[in-house]
Amino acid sequence: MLGTIIQQTVNALTIGSIYALIALGYTMVYGVLRMINFAHGEMFMLGAYAAFLALTLVVGDIGAVGAIGLTLVFFGAIVAVGFVGVGIERLAYKPLRNSTRLAPMLSSLGVSLSLVTGVQILAGPQPVGFPSFFPTTRFDVFGGTVTLVQIGILIAAFILMFGLYMLVNRSRMGIIVRAVSESRPTAQLLGINVNMAISMVFFSGPLLGAAGGILYASYYGIMSPTMGAVIGLKAFTAAILGGIGSIPGAMLGAYILAFVEVGGTALLPVVSGGVLGTEYRDVLSFAILILVLLMRPAGILGEPVSEESMVYKREF
């Protein structure tokens, strides 16, 4: 019993860490621009494909790549996707910054479909096996199984989330981003480069999403052009649950969602007598989204925002 609890806890922490990396991108963009970037799930997908491309074309023999090589591939891939995010913002979102709130959201849907279609044309629509970035060593912990892949994912995710925390709360760029998030017009009047702050957000968000994609593909051993669709919606659910616009809320919502998924799928067959199986885990996720929107739309750590303040923040 103890081993099962430990194993399911580690499973939830692993999945929650991946959700958190993606949810942070949603919440950062919303916090600064009050916009939902529906193309963010595709940054998750691009991260996996960029890493796979680097491993197969640049490095060559995957089996011969050491820890340093894999680390360089990992960071090179996520940085490349970060710059893709900046380019998308400049081309697809910046021209619509002063439009209605619906316009950039529709533009993000167009970007999302374009990226998925582009990858399907270039790499094919079929799923592709993905090599693990970590050794597949298994450990027995009080009867439960914990893998080195899970430990590696947890360490990598915590390092990235800690790096984001330091960037936002302990750096000059973080102060600038927070100032723009509070009020773009006021920040611009104070001489703050608003475009630079927004570019940093669109660099950091896709970078974290791409990291989540690599870790996810490494964990499950597979990637596909549409892998960001359902996972992106789950991460969006996590951001809503924790309070979209709140960085701690996004992380909290991701772990709560993961524990509900893992715990729910473990209990559903028992409670229902085998009628409901693990395939209903997605139903649990989106049921949570509906309940949160009905009962607490601002989320656990979110703050209600008036329509007047939204209009004010949209002026610039």
Legacy VTK file of the C-alpha trace (Angstrom):
# vtk DataFile Version 3.0
C-alpha trace
ASCII
DATASET POLYDATA
POINTS 316 float
0.000 0.000 0.000
2.778 2.419 0.938
4.653 1.564 -2.240
1.576 2.289 -4.360
1.083 5.662 -2.648
4.728 6.611 -3.216
4.608 5.529 -6.864
1.357 7.394 -7.605
2.665 10.491 -5.801
5.814 10.526 -7.931
3.680 9.970 -11.051
1.511 12.967 -10.139
4.516 15.169 -9.350
6.105 14.249 -12.682
2.993 14.992 -14.741
2.255 18.089 -12.665
5.739 19.460 -13.323
5.191 19.134 -17.074
1.765 20.786 -16.815
3.275 23.585 -14.711
5.908 24.437 -17.322
3.219 24.835 -19.978
0.706 26.607 -17.715
3.309 29.243 -16.837
3.397 30.329 -20.478
-0.372 30.818 -20.572
-0.408 32.763 -17.324
2.541 35.027 -18.206
1.013 36.098 -21.512
-2.359 36.681 -19.884
-0.771 38.600 -17.021
0.862 41.093 -19.384
-1.472 41.268 -22.393
-4.782 39.922 -20.989
-4.800 37.504 -23.906
-5.117 33.727 -24.199
-2.405 32.419 -26.501
-3.987 29.328 -28.044
-0.796 28.648 -30.018
1.103 27.975 -26.800
0.376 24.235 -26.942
2.246 24.127 -30.235
5.367 25.518 -28.526
5.176 22.350 -26.426
5.101 20.291 -29.605
7.864 22.295 -31.324
10.187 21.717 -28.377
10.038 17.951 -28.845
10.533 18.190 -32.608
13.397 20.693 -32.290
15.212 18.425 -29.822
14.620 15.377 -32.005
15.923 17.254 -35.061
19.045 18.300 -33.183
19.640 14.752 -31.960
19.207 13.098 -35.354
20.668 15.672 -37.777
23.217 17.618 -35.759
24.444 15.051 -33.239
23.864 11.920 -35.304
24.241 8.804 -33.186
21.858 9.244 -30.257
23.456 6.427 -28.317
26.831 8.169 -28.419
25.572 11.433 -26.933
26.729 12.003 -23.374
25.100 13.983 -20.594
26.747 17.231 -21.695
25.609 16.726 -25.280
22.029 16.025 -24.220
22.058 19.098 -21.983
23.260 21.266 -24.861
20.592 19.809 -27.152
17.922 20.416 -24.510
18.816 24.064 -23.921
19.503 24.732 -27.590
16.057 23.414 -28.552
14.131 25.385 -25.921
16.033 28.612 -26.696
15.269 28.157 -30.408
11.561 27.740 -29.655
11.761 30.802 -27.417
12.907 32.866 -30.395
10.100 31.335 -32.472
7.679 32.621 -29.831
9.136 36.123 -30.106
8.808 36.024 -33.889
5.185 34.885 -33.682
4.372 37.739 -31.311
5.952 40.303 -33.632
4.202 38.992 -36.734
0.817 37.767 -35.521
0.022 39.556 -32.235
1.779 42.928 -32.117
-0.158 44.409 -35.083
-3.387 43.500 -33.244
-2.356 44.825 -29.844
-4.729 47.776 -30.005
-7.598 45.800 -31.497
-10.427 44.124 -29.639
-9.508 41.279 -27.296
-11.001 38.775 -29.725
-8.656 39.603 -32.612
-5.353 38.333 -31.142
-7.115 35.228 -29.794
-8.365 34.377 -33.272
-4.901 35.102 -34.631
-3.416 32.648 -32.105
-5.840 29.965 -33.307
-4.636 30.580 -36.866
-1.016 30.337 -35.749
-1.779 27.101 -33.910
-3.353 25.464 -36.967
-0.543 26.713 -39.207
2.164 25.255 -36.959
0.453 21.872 -36.681
-0.130 21.694 -40.431
3.441 22.801 -41.161
4.937 20.092 -38.952
2.594 17.478 -40.462
3.783 18.437 -43.966
7.486 18.521 -43.050
7.701 15.584 -40.640
4.591 13.576 -41.424
1.346 13.215 -39.445
2.256 9.911 -37.780
3.628 9.657 -34.218
7.392 9.239 -33.926
9.391 7.472 -31.235
11.378 9.814 -29.018
14.581 8.813 -27.189
14.782 9.259 -23.448
17.025 12.060 -22.213
17.582 10.136 -18.987
18.715 6.578 -18.152
15.840 4.148 -17.692
17.067 2.953 -14.306
14.339 1.890 -11.871
14.406 2.058 -8.090
12.281 0.097 -5.655
11.038 2.398 -2.881
9.033 0.546 -0.216
7.476 -1.611 -2.909
6.815 1.245 -5.337
8.723 1.898 -8.553
10.436 5.236 -9.157
12.421 5.740 -12.365
15.441 7.892 -13.028
13.441 9.482 -15.860
10.906 10.779 -13.334
13.638 12.076 -11.049
15.333 13.800 -13.983
12.068 15.429 -15.089
11.388 16.696 -11.562
14.892 18.164 -11.223
14.817 19.797 -14.667
11.337 21.262 -14.103
12.204 22.633 -10.659
15.386 24.241 -12.005
13.443 25.943 -14.802
10.663 27.104 -12.466
13.206 28.410 -9.965
14.952 30.227 -12.825
11.649 31.860 -13.783
11.075 32.859 -10.153
14.502 34.509 -10.012
13.928 36.250 -13.340
10.553 37.673 -12.304
11.355 38.563 -8.702
15.104 39.150 -8.535
16.114 40.787 -11.806
15.730 44.154 -13.472
13.923 42.542 -16.397
11.478 40.983 -13.964
10.718 44.387 -12.470
10.078 45.732 -15.965
7.760 42.842 -16.833
5.822 43.264 -13.583
5.496 46.989 -14.188
4.101 46.404 -17.668
1.745 43.794 -16.249
0.382 46.308 -13.731
-0.233 49.046 -16.292
1.188 49.314 -19.782
0.244 52.987 -20.228
1.901 54.002 -16.976
4.974 51.899 -17.715
5.327 53.518 -21.108
4.967 57.007 -19.623
7.796 56.156 -17.207
10.081 55.346 -20.132
9.890 51.564 -19.872
10.372 49.679 -23.120
7.030 47.879 -23.262
7.896 45.970 -26.432
11.027 44.544 -24.839
9.037 43.356 -21.808
6.423 41.692 -24.005
9.148 40.045 -26.104
10.699 38.661 -22.921
7.340 37.165 -21.936
6.931 35.573 -25.369
10.476 34.241 -25.135
10.177 32.807 -21.622
6.723 31.276 -22.076
7.492 29.252 -25.240
10.884 28.319 -23.779
9.199 26.715 -20.766
6.531 25.142 -22.967
9.217 23.637 -25.205
10.986 22.248 -22.143
7.719 20.639 -21.103
7.392 19.102 -24.558
10.865 17.556 -24.448
10.322 16.178 -20.946
6.887 14.818 -21.904
8.190 13.132 -25.057
11.139 11.744 -23.122
8.804 10.397 -20.432
6.321 8.685 -22.771
8.794 7.928 -25.581
6.644 9.374 -28.374
5.822 12.660 -30.086
3.317 13.766 -32.729
2.292 17.015 -34.472
-0.956 17.128 -32.471
0.575 16.325 -29.070
0.097 19.908 -27.881
-3.690 19.953 -28.323
-4.931 17.996 -25.300
-1.887 18.729 -23.115
-2.189 22.424 -23.923
-5.837 22.410 -22.862
-4.926 20.635 -19.633
-2.222 23.197 -18.894
-4.737 25.939 -19.649
-7.105 24.248 -17.190
-4.305 24.262 -14.603
-3.712 27.979 -15.179
-7.430 28.700 -14.767
-7.591 26.517 -11.657
-4.690 28.260 -9.956
-5.677 31.719 -11.143
-4.611 32.780 -14.624
-2.200 35.681 -14.425
-0.685 34.307 -11.208
2.638 32.467 -11.580
2.369 30.620 -8.227
-1.267 29.890 -9.100
-0.273 28.245 -12.394
2.150 25.921 -10.617
-0.328 25.142 -7.842
-3.123 24.447 -10.329
-0.858 22.147 -12.354
-0.006 19.961 -9.371
-3.592 19.864 -8.124
-4.794 18.826 -11.579
-2.119 16.138 -11.825
-2.983 14.676 -8.415
-6.694 14.658 -9.304
-5.935 12.906 -12.607
-3.627 10.288 -11.134
-5.727 9.706 -8.032
-8.957 9.720 -9.989
-7.794 7.222 -12.584
-6.536 4.929 -9.829
-9.842 5.091 -7.937
-12.343 5.145 -10.815
-12.083 1.416 -11.671
-12.417 0.538 -7.983
-15.366 2.827 -7.260
-17.246 1.973 -10.463
-16.575 -1.756 -10.281
-14.541 -1.691 -13.464
-17.139 0.187 -15.545
-15.017 3.342 -15.715
-11.336 2.944 -16.562
-8.237 5.089 -16.898
-9.439 6.409 -20.264
-11.669 8.839 -18.358
-8.749 10.828 -16.949
-9.296 13.612 -19.514
-12.936 13.854 -18.454
-11.787 14.582 -14.904
-9.505 17.381 -16.105
-12.133 19.212 -18.101
-14.807 18.637 -15.460
-12.534 20.536 -13.088
-12.286 23.380 -15.624
-16.082 23.650 -15.815
-16.472 23.580 -12.025
-13.809 26.240 -11.480
-15.332 28.551 -14.095
-18.742 28.148 -12.464
-17.698 28.431 -8.813
-14.539 30.573 -8.797
-13.724 32.045 -12.225
-10.681 33.908 -10.872
-9.085 30.660 -9.686
-7.511 29.759 -6.346
-4.877 32.511 -6.256
-6.294 34.784 -8.937
-7.887 38.171 -8.359
-11.076 39.324 -10.078
-10.342 41.933 -12.758
-12.946 44.518 -13.670
-13.817 45.222 -17.262
-12.750 48.844 -16.783
-9.225 47.830 -15.804
-9.028 45.506 -18.806
-9.947 48.321 -21.143
-7.405 50.586 -19.448
-4.604 48.035 -19.839
-5.486 47.639 -23.517
-4.931 51.282 -24.405
-1.330 50.808 -25.343
LINES 1 317
316 0 1 2 3 4 5 6 7 8 9 10 11 12 13 14 15 16 17 18 19 20 21 22 23 24 25 26 27 28 29 30 31 32 33 34 35 36 37 38 39 40 41 42 43 44 45 46 47 48 49 50 51 52 53 54 55 56 57 58 59 60 61 62 63 64 65 66 67 68 69 70 71 72 73 74 75 76 77 78 79 80 81 82 83 84 85 86 87 88 89 90 91 92 93 94 95 96 97 98 99 100 101 102 103 104 105 106 107 108 109 110 111 112 113 114 115 116 117 118 119 120 121 122 123 124 125 126 127 128 129 130 131 132 133 134 135 136 137 138 139 140 141 142 143 144 145 146 147 148 149 150 151 152 153 154 155 156 157 158 159 160 161 162 163 164 165 166 167 168 169 170 171 172 173 174 175 176 177 178 179 180 181 182 183 184 185 186 187 188 189 190 191 192 193 194 195 196 197 198 199 200 201 202 203 204 205 206 207 208 209 210 211 212 213 214 215 216 217 218 219 220 221 222 223 224 225 226 227 228 229 230 231 232 233 234 235 236 237 238 239 240 241 242 243 244 245 246 247 248 249 250 251 252 253 254 255 256 257 258 259 260 261 262 263 264 265 266 267 268 269 270 271 272 273 274 275 276 277 278 279 280 281 282 283 284 285 286 287 288 289 290 291 292 293 294 295 296 297 298 299 300 301 302 303 304 305 306 307 308 309 310 311 312 313 314 315
